[in-house]
Amino acid sequence: MIEGILPMDKHSLAKTQELEQLLQRYYAGDTTPEEELLLHLALLDEPEGSPWAKHLRVIESTMAAASHIKSFQTNPRIIRFRRISVGVASVAATIVALTLAVPRIQHEPSLRNGEPIAQEEVNKHAQQAFDMLASSLEQGAEQCDFLEAKLDETNTIMEATWDKLDEIQSNNNFILTGY
């Protein structure tokens, strides 16, 4: 079935129908990586101004985005940043859950070293603990913002580098191998 979409018989009705079916499966997320590659190759062979051009742009954009995402998924800094973010989010969710659950809990007397202590003192210490936690979360958020800004700067530099490499290669003065 897939062989029919290759450039062998470009203008045949069968090829058009198979290409449409494969595109429908692609947009539904039901294609294999091999089928996506064949679809991309078939669309690359279409002439300029072809009605299939918009699909080629979508597939190429998706491939570029996937490549970009993959580079972030394997970057140790990004992985560490995600772990920190998940940890901060977990702590925040726990605080919210505890805050919502506290009014519903039947209170036993609070004890310190086996002796009962006044609820006002418990509240004071709890408030101090929550204030410290809130401060820590704010500092973590600031650090995350700082890291995100640095990653954006790095991404901008990398994109500029790729643009320069493309410019050098297009001058035909240099040929990059393995590119």
C-alpha positions in Angstrom: 0.0 0.0 0.0 2.7 2.5 1.0 4.8 1.8 -2.0 2.0 3.4 -4.1 2.7 6.8 -2.6 6.3 7.0 -3.7 7.0 9.1 -6.7 6.7 6.2 -9.1 3.3 7.2 -10.5 2.9 10.8 -9.3 -0.4 11.7 -11.0 -2.4 8.5 -10.6 -5.7 8.5 -8.8 -4.6 5.5 -6.6 -1.6 7.5 -5.4 -3.8 10.5 -4.5 -6.2 8.3 -2.6 -3.4 6.5 -0.7 -1.8 9.8 0.1 -5.1 11.2 1.4 -5.6 8.1 3.5 -2.1 8.2 4.9 -2.5 11.9 5.7 -5.7 11.2 7.6 -4.0 8.5 9.6 -1.0 10.9 10.2 -3.3 13.6 11.6 -5.2 11.0 13.7 -1.8 9.9 15.1 -2.1 6.4 13.7 1.0 6.3 11.5 4.3 4.5 12.2 7.6 6.4 12.0 8.3 4.6 8.7 5.0 5.7 7.3 5.7 9.2 8.4 9.0 9.2 6.6 7.5 7.8 3.4 4.8 10.4 3.6 7.4 13.1 4.0 9.4 11.8 1.1 6.3 11.6 -1.1 5.3 15.2 -0.3 8.8 16.4 -1.0 8.5 15.1 -4.5 5.4 17.2 -5.1 5.9 20.3 -7.4 5.9 23.9 -6.1 2.4 25.2 -5.5 1.0 21.7 -5.1 -2.1 21.4 -2.9 -0.1 19.0 -0.8 2.4 21.8 0.2 0.6 22.7 3.3 0.8 19.2 4.6 4.5 19.1 3.9 4.9 22.3 6.0 3.0 20.7 8.9 5.0 17.5 8.8 8.3 19.4 8.6 7.3 21.7 11.5 6.3 18.7 13.5 9.6 17.0 12.8 11.5 20.2 13.8 9.6 20.6 17.0 10.1 17.0 17.9 13.8 17.3 17.3 13.9 20.5 19.4 11.9 18.8 22.2 14.2 15.7 22.1 17.3 17.9 22.6 15.7 19.4 25.7 14.6 16.0 27.0 18.2 14.8 27.0 19.8 18.0 28.4 20.9 17.3 32.0 20.2 20.9 33.0 16.6 20.6 31.7 16.1 17.3 33.4 17.3 18.8 36.7 15.1 21.9 36.2 12.1 19.6 35.6 12.9 17.6 38.8 13.1 20.8 40.8 9.9 22.1 39.3 8.1 18.8 40.1 9.4 18.9 43.6 8.2 22.5 44.1 4.8 21.7 42.6 4.5 18.7 44.9 5.2 20.7 48.0 2.8 23.4 46.9 0.1 20.8 46.3 0.7 19.2 49.7 0.4 22.6 51.4 -2.9 23.3 49.6 -4.3 19.9 50.5 -3.3 20.3 54.1 -4.7 23.8 54.3 -8.0 22.6 52.9 -8.1 19.5 55.1 -7.1 21.1 58.4 -10.6 22.6 59.2 -12.2 19.2 58.8 -9.9 17.3 61.1 -11.0 16.7 64.7 -8.3 18.3 66.8 -6.6 16.3 69.5 -4.7 18.5 72.0 -1.2 19.4 70.6 1.7 18.2 72.7 5.3 19.2 73.1 7.4 16.7 75.0 4.2 15.1 76.2 2.8 18.3 77.6 -0.3 20.0 76.1 0.4 23.4 74.5 -2.0 26.2 73.7 -3.5 26.3 70.2 -2.2 29.9 69.8 1.3 28.6 70.1 0.7 25.8 67.7 -0.8 28.4 65.2 2.2 30.6 65.7 4.7 27.8 64.9 2.6 26.5 62.0 2.5 30.1 60.6 6.3 30.4 60.9 6.7 27.0 59.1 4.4 28.0 56.3 6.1 31.4 56.0 9.5 29.7 55.7 8.1 27.2 53.1 6.5 30.1 51.1 9.8 31.9 51.1 11.6 28.8 49.9 9.0 28.3 47.1 9.4 32.0 46.1 13.2 31.6 45.9 12.8 28.4 43.9 10.5 30.2 41.5 13.0 33.0 41.1 15.7 30.5 40.4 13.5 28.7 37.9 12.8 32.0 36.1 16.6 32.8 36.1 17.3 29.3 34.6 14.6 29.7 32.0 16.0 33.1 31.0 19.5 31.5 30.6 18.1 28.6 28.6 16.3 31.1 26.3 19.6 33.0 25.9 21.4 29.7 25.1 18.6 28.8 22.6 19.0 32.1 20.9 22.7 31.7 20.6 22.3 28.1 19.2 19.8 29.3 16.6 22.1 32.1 15.5 24.9 29.5 15.2 22.7 27.3 13.0 21.8 30.3 10.9 25.5 31.1 10.4 26.2 27.5 9.5 23.4 27.5 7.0 24.7 30.8 5.5 28.2 29.4 5.3 27.0 26.2 3.6 24.8 28.1 1.1 27.8 30.1 0.0 29.2 26.9 -1.5 32.7 27.9 -0.2 32.5 25.2 2.4 30.8 21.9 2.5 29.8 20.6 5.8 29.9 16.8 6.0 27.6 14.9 8.4 25.2 17.9 8.5 
